[in-house]
Amino acid sequence: MTALSKEYLLLFNAVTDTERALSQLREALLDAQRQAEELFLEEGGHPPNGPCPAP
């Protein structure tokens, strides 16, 4: 088996850690979106100050 260089291992581990962190952030954002949608629907499904402004 070929030994891997220290540089490759460092980079591989950094990429792996970053992918894991991004996945956790994605899940946190999706959870926040779900909660916001639930709150929105509980409030009647429309903004409290009238219609949504045009984008």
Secondary structure, DSSP 8 states (H G I E B T S, - for coil): -----HHHHHHHHHHHHHHHHHHHHHHHHHHHHHHHHHHHHHTTSS-TTSS----
